Amino acid sequence: METIDSIPTSKIQRATKLISTGVKIGGNYLKYYGEKITNPESARDNLNTNNAEDIYDGLKNLKGSALKLAQMLSMEKNFLPQQYVEKFSLSQFSVPPLSAPLVVKTFRKYFGKSPLDLFDTFDANAINAASIGQVHKATIDGKELAVKIQYPGVAESISSDLALVKPIAMKMFNIQAKDSDKYFKEVETKLTEETNYNLEIAQSSEIADACAHIPNLRFPKYYPEYSSERVITMDWMTGKHLSEFCKSNPDQHTANKIGQALWDFYMFQVHQLRKVHADPHPGNFLVDEQDNLIAIDFGCIKEIPEAFYNPYFELAEPENLNNPAVFHDKLFELEILTEKDTKAETIFFSNLFKEILSLLTQPFQSETFDFSDERFFGKLAALGEKYANDKELRKMNVNRGSKHFIYINRTFFGLFSLLHDLKATIDTKQFVV
C-alpha cells in the first residue's frame, strides 16, 4: 500500500500543493474546450473524471480539513456529478496512510514514548486511514484495541486550509462574499473540535451511555488512560464497513433491522439529546456478524439550540408547511427570509424552500418510508440540478439560513443516503425514547 513519509504542514507548502492542483484543473478545461468541439457527448464526463481525480490526488496528501472537504462533498450524491462522488468517497476511510517510521515519530511526540512502550503489541501499518487520522491495531493484556492517531499539523492548519479552499466552495455552491463568514466560521469551529481527541472521548462516552438502550446498536469502550489530545484508544470492533455491508446484498429483513437501528439512533439524538453525530458517512459505521450496527466515531457532534430546533421541525408538519402565515414566520425564524428582502426575493425564496421542504420532509409524513424508492431520490437529484442551473438564483444573494443548517442538513442528507444504500424500509414514527 502507498504510504506517506511526510505531510505538508506550513501555509506555503500547503498553498503550493493546492495551486499546483489548480494548474492541472486549468489544463483539464483546455482539453475540455477542444474535445467539446469534436466529441461533445463525452467531453463533460471526461472533464468531471479528470477534475475529480486531480482534486482528490491533490487533497489526499494534504490530509486535514482540505481532505475533510472532499469527504463532506462525497455525501452530496444528489448534487455532485457521479465522478466526484466516487473519487471523494475514498476519503471516508481509504487514503494513503503515514509510513511506519512517521507513525512512531508522531506517537513519541504525543506520548513521549513509542507505541510498544505502552502496548503489548502494536501494528505500525495502518488498518484504515481517513481525513484527520488513521487507525492501528494494538493489544494489551490480551484485549484487542484500535488506536487512532491524528496526522501531524492537522489542527494547526485548519484556518489556513479553509482560507485556501474557501474560493472553491464559494464557486461550487454559489456563496456570495457578503455575510458568508458565519458559515465558514461554523465549519472551522466544528473541524477544530474534531481535532480535539479529549473532547471526542468525552462526547463518545456521553452519547454511547445515553443510547445504550437502543436495540441492535453497539459502541466501543474508550480508554482515556491510553489516549491524549491527539491519540484515541478504544475497543477493536469487528465488522464490515457499512458500504461494504450494503454491497453484500443483505436480505430485506436484515437491511431493515440495520436501517431501523440507524434511524432510531439519529432520532433519539436529535429529539432527546438535542445534539447529534453530524458525520453520517459509511466509514463511521460497522455491521457485526450478529447484524448489529456499530458507531465508531464521534468527532463531529452538533448541538441543536431550541431556537433552531423548534421552527425546523415545525416545518416538517404538513399543517405548518401548508399554512402561508405560519410558513412565512418560520422562514424568518430560520433566517431564510430577512427584513432586507425585496418582494421578488421573498416570493422566490418562499417558493424555493417550500418546494425543497415538501420533498425532504416526505419520510416524516407517514408511518413507514421505503428508502429504496428511486423516485424520491431521483426527485432530490432533479431538484438539486434545477437550482444549480437556475440563472435567476445566481443573481440573488443566496447566503440564506441559520448557520445551524450546515450540519443539520448534512446529518439528514447523510442519514437518508445511508438508508438508501441499505434499501431499508423504516418505521419512521416509532423510534426509541
C-alpha positions in Angstrom: 0.0 0.0 0.0 1.2 3.5 -0.8 2.3 5.3 2.4 3.3 8.9 3.1 6.6 9.9 4.8 5.7 13.5 5.4 2.7 15.8 5.3 3.0 19.5 4.2 2.4 21.5 7.3 3.4 25.1 6.6 1.0 27.5 4.9 3.4 27.9 1.9 3.8 24.2 1.4 0.0 23.6 1.5 -0.8 26.6 -0.7 1.8 25.4 -3.2 0.1 22.0 -3.4 -3.3 23.5 -3.9 -2.0 25.9 -6.6 -0.4 23.0 -8.5 -3.8 21.2 -8.3 -5.4 24.3 -9.7 -3.0 24.4 -12.7 -3.9 20.8 -13.5 -7.6 21.7 -13.4 -6.9 24.6 -15.8 -5.3 22.2 -18.2 -8.3 19.9 -18.0 -10.6 22.7 -19.0 -8.4 23.5 -22.0 -8.7 19.9 -23.1 -12.4 20.0 -22.5 -12.9 23.1 -24.7 -11.1 21.3 -27.6 -12.9 18.0 -27.0 -16.3 19.7 -26.8 -16.0 20.5 -30.5 -15.0 17.0 -31.7 -16.8 14.8 -29.1 -19.4 16.8 -27.3 -21.3 13.8 -25.8 -18.3 12.6 -23.7 -16.5 15.9 -23.1 -18.2 16.8 -19.9 -17.9 13.3 -18.4 -14.2 13.3 -19.2 -13.8 16.7 -17.6 -15.5 15.6 -14.4 -13.4 12.4 -14.3 -10.1 14.3 -14.7 -11.0 17.1 -12.3 -12.2 14.7 -9.6 -9.0 12.6 -9.9 -6.7 15.7 -9.8 -8.6 17.4 -6.9 -8.6 14.2 -4.9 -4.9 13.4 -5.6 -4.0 16.9 -4.5 -6.0 16.7 -1.3 -5.2 13.2 -0.1 -1.6 14.0 0.7 -2.5 17.2 2.5 -4.9 15.4 4.8 -6.8 17.5 7.4 -9.5 20.0 6.6 -8.7 20.1 2.9 -9.4 16.4 2.6 -12.3 16.7 5.0 -14.0 18.9 2.5 -13.8 16.1 -0.1 -15.3 13.7 2.5 -18.2 16.1 3.1 -18.8 16.6 -0.6 -18.8 12.8 -1.2 -22.1 12.6 0.7 -23.7 15.1 -1.7 -24.8 12.3 -4.1 -27.8 14.2 -5.4 -25.9 17.4 -6.2 -22.5 16.4 -7.5 -21.5 14.5 -10.7 -21.0 10.8 -10.0 -17.3 11.0 -10.9 -16.7 13.3 -7.9 -18.8 11.2 -5.5 -16.9 8.1 -6.4 -13.5 9.6 -6.1 -14.2 11.7 -3.0 -15.8 8.7 -1.3 -12.3 7.3 -0.9 -11.6 10.0 1.7 -14.0 8.3 4.1 -11.7 5.5 5.1 -9.2 4.7 2.3 -6.4 7.3 1.8 -2.6 6.8 1.8 -1.6 6.3 5.5 1.5 7.6 7.3 4.6 5.4 6.9 5.6 3.2 9.9 8.6 5.4 10.9 6.4 8.6 10.8 3.8 6.8 13.0 6.4 6.1 15.7 7.7 9.6 15.5 4.2 11.0 15.8 3.4 8.7 18.7 6.6 9.8 20.6 5.6 13.4 20.1 2.1 12.9 21.6 3.0 10.4 24.4 6.7 10.8 25.0 7.2 7.1 24.3 6.9 4.6 21.4 3.8 2.5 20.9 5.5 -0.6 22.1 6.3 1.1 25.4 2.6 1.4 26.1 1.0 -1.6 24.4 2.0 -5.3 24.3 1.7 -5.3 20.5 1.2 -2.5 18.0 0.9 -2.8 14.2 2.7 0.2 12.8 0.9 -0.3 9.5 -2.5 1.5 9.5 -5.7 -0.6 9.1 -7.7 2.4 8.0 -6.8 6.0 7.1 -9.1 8.9 6.6 -9.0 12.7 6.5 -7.9 13.6 10.1 -6.4 10.4 11.5 -5.6 6.8 10.9 -6.3 3.6 12.9 -3.8 1.0 14.1 -4.4 -2.3 15.8 -2.8 -3.0 19.2 -3.2 -5.3 22.2 -2.8 -5.1 25.9 -3.4 -7.9 28.4 -4.9 -9.9 25.5 -7.5 -7.2 24.7 -7.6 -6.0 21.1 -7.6 -2.3 20.7 -8.0 0.3 18.0 -5.6 3.3 18.3 -6.4 6.4 16.2 -3.5 8.7 15.6 -4.1 12.3 14.3 -2.0 13.4 11.4 0.8 15.9 12.2 -0.1 19.6 11.7 -3.8 19.0 11.0 -5.1 21.0 14.0 -2.7 23.9 13.3 -3.6 24.2 9.6 -7.4 24.4 9.8 -7.8 28.2 9.4 -5.2 28.5 6.6 -6.7 25.4 4.8 -10.2 26.8 4.9 -8.9 30.2 3.6 -7.4 28.3 0.6 -10.5 26.1 -0.2 -13.0 28.9 0.6 -13.0 30.3 -3.0 -13.6 26.7 -4.4 -16.5 26.2 -2.0 -18.0 29.6 -2.8 -17.8 28.9 -6.5 -19.3 25.4 -6.2 -22.2 26.5 -4.0 -22.8 30.0 -5.4 -22.0 31.6 -2.0 -21.7 35.4 -2.0 -18.8 37.0 -0.1 -21.3 39.2 1.8 -22.4 37.7 5.1 -20.7 34.4 4.4 -18.3 34.5 7.3 -20.7 32.9 9.8 -21.0 29.8 7.6 -17.2 29.3 7.3 -16.7 30.1 11.0 -19.2 27.3 11.8 -17.2 24.8 9.7 -14.0 26.0 11.2 -15.3 25.6 14.7 -16.5 22.0 14.1 -13.3 21.0 12.3 -11.3 22.4 15.3 -13.5 20.3 17.6 -12.8 17.2 15.5 -9.0 17.6 16.1 -9.5 17.6 19.9 -9.5 14.0 20.8 -10.0 14.6 24.5 -13.3 16.2 23.5 -14.1 13.3 21.2 -13.6 10.8 24.1 -16.0 12.7 26.3 -18.6 13.0 23.6 -18.3 9.4 22.6 -18.8 8.2 26.2 -21.7 10.5 26.8 -23.6 9.5 23.6 -22.8 5.8 24.0 -24.2 5.8 27.5 -27.3 7.8 26.5 -28.0 5.5 23.5 -27.1 2.1 25.1 -30.8 1.1 25.3 -31.4 1.3 21.5 -31.8 -2.2 20.0 -29.2 -3.5 17.6 -26.8 -0.7 18.3 -23.3 -1.1 19.8 -20.4 1.2 20.7 -16.7 0.6 21.6 -15.4 1.3 25.1 -12.9 4.2 25.3 -9.7 4.2 27.3 -8.6 7.7 28.4 -5.5 6.3 30.1 -4.2 5.2 26.7 -5.4 8.4 24.9 -4.3 12.0 24.6 -5.3 15.2 22.8 -4.0 13.6 19.5 -4.5 9.8 20.2 -7.6 7.8 21.0 -7.6 4.2 22.1 -10.8 2.2 22.1 -12.0 -1.4 21.8 -11.3 -3.0 18.5 -14.7 -3.6 16.9 -15.0 -6.4 14.3 -17.4 -5.9 11.4 -17.9 -4.7 7.9 -17.9 -1.0 7.0 -21.5 -0.1 6.2 -20.7 0.5 2.5 -19.1 -3.0 2.3 -22.1 -4.5 4.1 -24.5 -2.8 1.6 -22.6 -4.3 -1.4 -23.1 -7.8 0.1 -26.8 -7.5 -0.8 -28.3 -8.3 2.6 -31.8 -9.7 2.7 -34.6 -7.2 3.3 -35.2 -8.2 6.9 -31.5 -7.6 7.8 -31.4 -4.3 5.9 -34.5 -3.1 7.7 -33.0 -4.1 11.0 -29.8 -2.2 10.5 -31.7 0.7 9.0 -34.1 0.9 11.9 -31.2 1.0 14.4 -29.6 3.8 12.4 -32.9 5.8 12.3 -33.6 5.2 16.0 -30.0 6.3 16.8 -30.4 9.6 15.0 -33.9 10.4 16.0 -33.1 9.8 19.7 -30.1 12.1 19.5 -32.0 14.9 17.7 -35.2 14.8 19.7 -34.0 13.7 23.1 -30.4 14.8 23.4 -30.6 17.9 21.2 -27.2 17.0 19.9 -26.3 14.7 17.0 -23.5 12.7 15.4 -23.2 15.0 12.4 -20.9 13.0 10.2 -23.0 10.1 8.9 -20.8 8.5 6.3 -20.2 4.8 5.8 -16.7 4.9 7.3 -18.1 5.7 10.7 -20.3 2.6 11.0 -19.7 -1.1 11.0 -22.1 -4.1 11.0 -21.1 -7.1 13.1 -21.8 -10.8 12.5 -25.0 -10.6 14.6 -26.2 -7.7 12.3 -25.8 -5.1 14.9 -24.9 -1.5 13.9 -21.6 -0.2 15.5 -21.0 3.5 15.7 -17.2 4.2 16.0 -16.5 7.9 15.5 -17.9 10.9 17.5 -15.5 13.7 16.5 -18.3 15.8 14.9 -21.1 16.4 17.3 -23.6 19.2 16.5 -25.6 20.7 19.3 -29.1 21.9 18.3 -30.3 25.0 20.0 -34.0 25.2 20.8 -34.4 28.4 18.7 -33.4 26.4 15.6 -34.9 23.0 16.6 -38.5 24.3 17.1 -39.1 26.1 13.7 -37.0 23.5 11.8 -39.2 20.5 12.9 -42.4 22.5 13.0 -41.9 22.8 9.2 -41.9 19.0 9.0 -45.6 19.1 9.9 -47.8 19.4 6.8 -50.3 21.8 8.5 -47.4 24.3 9.1 -45.9 23.8 5.7 -49.2 24.5 4.0 -50.2 27.4 6.2 -48.8 30.6 4.5 -48.7 32.7 7.6 -47.0 30.1 9.8 -44.7 29.1 7.0 -43.7 32.7 6.4 -43.0 33.2 10.2 -40.8 30.1 10.4 -38.7 31.1 7.4 -37.9 34.3 9.3 -37.0 32.4 12.4 -34.7 30.2 10.4 -33.1 33.3 8.7 -34.2 32.1 5.3 -36.1 35.4 4.8 -34.9 38.7 6.1 -36.3 42.2 6.5 -34.0 43.4 3.7 -35.5 41.1 1.1 -37.3 42.7 -1.8 -40.8 41.4 -2.6 -39.4 39.4 -5.5 -36.8 37.8 -3.2 -39.4 37.0 -0.6 -41.6 35.2 -3.2 -38.7 33.4 -4.9 -37.2 32.0 -1.7 -40.5 31.2 -0.1 -41.4 29.1 -3.2 -37.9 27.6 -3.4 -37.9 26.4 0.3 -41.4 25.2 0.2 -40.5 23.0 -2.8 -37.4 21.7 -1.0 -39.1 21.1 2.3 -42.1 19.5 0.8 -39.8 16.9 -0.7 -37.3 16.5 2.1 -39.9 16.0 4.8 -41.7 13.2 3.0 -40.0 10.5 5.2 -41.7 12.1 8.2 -45.2 12.2 6.7 -46.1 8.5 7.0 -45.8 5.7 9.5 -43.2 4.0 7.3 -40.9 5.1 4.5 -39.1 3.0 1.8 -35.7 4.4 1.3 -35.1 2.2 -1.7 -37.6 4.4 -3.6 -35.6 5.6 -6.6 -38.4 8.1 -7.4 -37.8 10.0 -4.2 -34.0 10.2 -4.7 -34.5 11.0 -8.4 -36.6 14.0 -7.4 -33.9 15.1 -5.0 -31.3 14.9 -7.8 -33.6 16.7 -10.2 -34.2 19.4 -7.6 -30.5 19.9 -7.0 -29.8 20.2 -10.7 -32.7 22.6 -11.2 -31.4 25.1 -8.7 -27.8 24.6 -9.6 -28.6 25.8 -13.1 -31.1 28.5 -12.1 -29.9 31.7 -13.6 -32.3 33.8 -11.6 -30.9 32.3 -8.4 -27.4 33.1 -9.3 -28.3 36.8 -9.5 -29.5 36.8 -5.9 -27.9 36.8 -2.5 -28.2 33.1 -1.7 -26.5 33.3 1.7 -29.7 32.1 3.3 -30.5 30.4 6.5 -29.1 29.9 10.0 -25.6 28.6 10.3 -27.0 25.6 12.0 -28.4 24.4 8.6 -24.9 23.4 7.5 -24.5 20.4 9.9 -28.2 19.6 10.5 -28.8 19.3 6.7 -25.6 17.4 6.3 -26.9 15.0 9.0 -30.2 14.3 7.3 -28.8 14.1 3.8 -26.2 11.7 5.1 -28.7 9.6 7.0 -31.1 9.4 4.0 -28.1 8.4 1.8 -27.1 5.6 4.1 -30.7 4.3 4.4 -30.9 4.5 0.6 -27.7 2.4 0.3 -29.3 -0.1 2.6 -32.6 0.0 0.7 -34.3 -0.2 4.1 -37.9 0.4 4.9 -38.2 2.3 8.2 -40.9 2.7 10.9 -40.4 6.5 11.0 -42.8 7.2 13.7 -41.7 4.5 16.1 -38.3 5.4 17.3 -36.9 4.6 20.8 -37.2 7.3 23.5 
